[in-house]
């Protein structure tokens, strides 16, 4: 009887190190009849969306609770997945006072003035709390993605260490790609140059791909081909983005918004989502946070406004811009949910069944800090999906949601931030 290979199997070259997904033929289920199937690890994604939402068209009617609720216009693109999402109303961070900071304290709930004599203080964020446990098993304890320049409405960093220090972000999709798939000894500038020359990381490991494929059964061959094709597709999209970097932009008329080129805005977010799924497929990490762009997202939808101006909406163009942003966010989340559902696990389930996803911010709208927009999806935390939950106390700590999710994914802690307890209505 052959000994199964280590569950971490890589394709290597001098410039690439590509982890393979879980494959039965490489020992992940080879002796399934004699031993229990491997348990799929729990994973978490936190998606920060900055300047709040359109108050009148994003929140469901508070009288429609439980499973009997109608999706408002801002969430309509998620209609196909209504049974897979839960929206929570009436949570807040009691210490939040900065209406321009949509991410700095969103995942921490910290009191900025909690240390006497200091004008700024932060504590560990919920993603890093999970990373302390999950990161023991993965190449990267967590991955934190940002956006160039830290677009307004987000404030400072999204992820914070136990010492209250910001966790560095990767804001360039090319850097993210090579963080996942290239030998880290190769300088980023060379990797970018290779990408411009259409030099694929897959090409550098082609011989190993062929050798590995010879030992796979049909199901694993299909799975490997699908995985490698997704990497190739991501490379193609990145190459297009790099090609456009050297092309001067045309100056539009004052009344016409400059059209997006390459992979800015909406396409960039979709690419980042795809790379998240790929990172989970290879178990490179189990915790990802993403401070999404707002301004470039608006521009990619033909809106010539910045996020801050949009947030002060009235019934005119700024309100329309805000509603456009909401629908775009919902469409992108629907794309991510679909990708997670389409990605199989080792036990016959899908990746969606083992991941906890949060979309939100601690700004409701304009500079209002009550009723934080909070949308949950994924089966990883064992929460009840398909419901609209309105907390009876409008002062319910958002950290109660974080505490419930942490416990749901197996991070045992009795408190987090200013939490007062678990939200039992969320637990399935």
N, C-alpha and C positions, 0 to 999 in steps of 0.2 A: 504493500500500500504506500503510495507516495505521500509525503508530508505536504500539507497545503502551504502555499506561499504566504508570506506575511500579508495582512490585508492592505498594507500600504505598498502599492506597486507603482513604479515610475518609468516613464520613458525619458531617457537622458541623452544629451549631446553636450558639446562644449559650451553651448549658449542657452540651452533650454532644459528645463526639468518639469515635465508634465505629469502630474499625478493622474492615475486612472480612476474611473468610477468603480463602485463595487461590482465585481463580475464573478458569477458563479464558478466559471471555469478556472479562476485563479484562487479558489479555495474559500470564497466567501460563503458558499452554500454546498460545497462539494460533498460533505458528509451530513447533509441536512436530515437524512433519515435516521442517523444515529445520534444527533445532537440537536438542541433547539436552534431555531433560526436566530441569527444575530439581531440584537435589538437595535432598531434605528435610533440614532442619537437625536436629542432634542436640539432645536435651533431657534434663534431669535433674530428678528429684523425690526429696526426702529427707523421710520421714515419721517423726517421733520420737514414740514411744508411752509414754515415761515410766517407770512403775514395773515394768518387766520383764514377765515372763510367768509362767504356771503351769508350773512346771518339769516336772511329771509328765505333763501332757497337751498341751503345746505342741511340745516337741521330738520329732522322729521317733526311732525306735530307731536308735542309732549303728551297729548292725550292718547296717542296711538302707541301703546307700549306692548311688550312681549313680542310674540310672533306676528301679531296683527298690526302691521305698520306699512305705510305707503312710502316708497322711496321719493324724496323730494327731487326737484330737477337737477340739483348739483350732484346727486348720487345716481341718477338714472343710468349712466353707462355701466353701473354695477348690477343692473337688474338680473342678469343671468346668474349672478352669484349672491343674490340676496340671502339665500339660506346659509351662505358661508361667511357672512359678515355680521358683526354686532356693533352697534353704535351706543356709546355711553354718554349721557348728559348729566350736568350738574356736578362736575368735579372741578377742582381748582387747586392752585398752589397758594397757600395763605401768605407766604412770604414774598410772592412775586409783586414787584412794584414798577418794573421797567417795561413799558408798553412797546418798546422797540426791540426787545430781546425775545425772539420766539424759540430759541434753542438753548441758550446759556444755562437756564435752570429747568428746562422742560423735563429732562431725564433725572434730575437730582432733587428738585423741590427744596433746595437749600435756601437759607437766609443769607442774603448777600452781606448783611451787616452783623452776622452772627458772632464775629470775633471783635471785641471792644478795641477801638483804636484803628481798625482796618476798614477801608472803604469797599473792599471786595473780599468775598469768601465763598468757596464752593465745596461741595462734598462729592463722594463717589456717585457716578451715574448708574442707572439700573442696568444698562448694557454691560458696564465693566464689572458690576456685581456678578452677573452671569458669567462673564469671561473669566473671572477668577477660578470658577469651577470647571467650566467647559474647556477652557484654554489649555488645560493640562494634557488633553488628548490630541491637540491639533497643531499644525505648523504655526499658525497665527492665532494668538489668544483671542483676538478680535480684529475686525477691519472697520475703519471709520472713513467714510467718504465725505468729501465736502464739495464746494463749488468755488471757482476762481474768484478771489476777492472777497469771499464771504458775504454774498449779497444781502442787502438790508432785510430786516425783519427776522433775521436769524440771530443777530448779535454775535457773541463770541463762539467758542467751540461747542460742539454737541456732546462729546464724551469727556468724562472727567475721572481721573484716577482716585484711589483711596485717599491720597494726600490732597485732593482738590486741585490737581494740576491738569491742564488741558491735554487730551490725547491727540497726537498729531493726526492730521487728515491727509488723505490722498484726493486731490481735486482734479487731477488730469486722468481721463480714461485710459490713455496710453500707459501711464504709470501704474494704474490699477491692473491692466492686462499683464504687464511684465512682472508686476509683483506676484501674480498668480502663476505665470507660465514661463518665465525666463530665469536663467541662472543669475542670481543676484550679484555675481562677480562681474557681470557684463555691465558697463556704464549705461545709464539711461539714454544718453545721447547716441550711443552706438545702436541701441535697440530701436530708437526712433528712426535712425538713418536706415536700418535694415527694413523697417516697416515701409518707409518711403520707396525703397527699392523692391517692394513686394517680396521680401525675404521672410517667408513664414517660419514660425517656430516649429510648425509641423514638418516642414521640409527637412529641418535639421535632425529630426528623430525618425525619419521615414523608414529607415532600415529596421529600427526597433519596433515600429508599428507593424511591419510585415511579419517579423518574427513572433511577436505577441499574438497576432491574429491567427496564426497557424494552430495555436493550441486552444482556440475558443470554440464553444458550441454555437449553434445558429443564433440563439437568443442573445448571447453575449456579443457575437459578431455584429448583430444589428444595433445593440446598445452602444458598442464601441464606435461604430460608424456614425451613429447619431451624435454622440458626444464630440467626436473629432470634427464633424461637420459644423457643430455649433461654435467650436473654437475658430474654424476657418471663416465662418460668417462674421464673427466678432472682429477678426483681423481685417477682413475686407472693409467693414464699416469704419474701423479706425484708420485704415490707409486712406480712405476717402476724406476723412476729417483732416488728416495731416496734409493731404494734397491741397486742400483749400486754404491752409494757413498762409501759403505764399501768394495767393491770388488776391490782388487788391479788390476791395469792395466798391461797388458802384454807389454813388451818392444819390439817394432817392429824393424825389420832390418833397417839399416840406409836409405835404398832406398825405404822403404815402409811407407806410412803415417799411423799413429795409427788410427784404426777404431773407430768411435764414439760409445759410449755406453749410455744407458739411453736416456735422452731427451735433449742432448746438441744441439747447432747449429740450424739446420733447423727445427727439431722437437720442439725445445724450442720456436722458433719464432712462429710456427704454433699454439702451445699451448697458447702463449700470445695473439695471434689474437683471438682465440676462447674465451678466458676469457674477451677480450674487448667486444665482441658481447654479452656475458652473462651479463656483467656489464650494458650495454645499455638496455638489455631486462628488467632488474629490475629497471632501472632509478637510479642506485646507483651513477652514475656520467654522465655528458654529454660532458666531455672534457678529452681526453687521449693523452698522448705523450709517445713515445717509442724510446729510444736510443738503436738501435739493435746491437747485437754482430756481429763482422766481422770475427775475428780470428776463433771462434768456428764454425761459419757458413761455412768457408772454410774447416775446418777439417771434418765437417759432410759430405762434398762432396769429401772427399779423397784428399784434396789439402794441402800439407805440407809446406805452406808459411804463414807468418803473413801478416796482412792487409797493413802495410807500405811497405814491400818488394814488394808485389803484385802491389801496386799503381805505382811503378816505372817500369812499364812493357815495354817490347820490343816485338819482334815477337816470342819469345820463350815461355817457361813454365809460366812466369809471366803474359804474355798477355792471355794465355789460362786460367790461374787462375782468372784473372779479368773478362773474359767473362763468366766463370762458375758462379762466384758470381752474375753477372748481371741477368743471366737466373734464378738462384735460387731465387733472390729477386722478379722477375716477377712472378714466379710460386707461391710464397707465397702470393703475392698481389692478384693473381687470386683466391687463396683459400679464402682470406678475402672478396673479392667482392662477391664471390659465397655465403658465409655464410650470408653476409648482405642482399643479394637478397632473400635468402631462409627464412629469419626471418620476419614474418608478423607484420604489425603494427595494430593499433586499427581501422583504417579507410579503410582497404582494400588495402593499399599500403604496401611496404616493408620497412625495416629499411634503406636499401640503398637509398631510396628516400629522407631521412631526415638527412643524415650524409654527412659531407664534409671530405674527406680523402686526405692527402698530403703525397707523398713519395719523399724525396729529401735530399739535403745537400747543404752547400755553397762551397764545393770543387768540381770543375768540374772533374778533373783528376790529378794525381800526386799532386802537390801543387798549381794548377791553381785555381784562385778564380773568374774567369769570367764565364758567361753562366751557372749559377747554375742549376744542374739537378732538374727539377720541374715537377712532374707528379701529376695530380689532378683527383679525381674520386668522385662519390657520388652526389646525387641530392640536398643535404641540403643547399648549398650556392646559388642555382639558377644560376649556371654557364652553359655555353654551352659546352656540352660534345661531344666527338667524333671528336675533331679537333686538329690539330697541329698548334699552334700559335707561330709565330716568330716575336718578337717585332722589329719594324723598327729601333729603337735606341738601340744599344748594351749596353747602359748604363742605361737601364730602372731599377729602384730600385726593388729588390725582395719584398720590403715592399709594393709596389703597389699591388702585388698579395695578400699579407696578408690583406691589407686594403679592397680589393674587396671581399675576403672571409668573413671577419668580417661583412661587410655591408650585404652580402648575407644571413648570418645566423641570422641577426637581431640585431647585436651589432652596434649601430649607433655611428660612430666616423668619424670625417673629416680627420684625419691623423693617421698614425702609423709609428714610427721610422722616416726614412728619405723619406717617401712616398711623391710623387708629385701629386698623384691623383688616381682615380679608373682606372682599365683597362676595358674599355667599350667593347672591343672585347671578353672578357671573359663572359660577362653578357648575359644570354639567353633572 
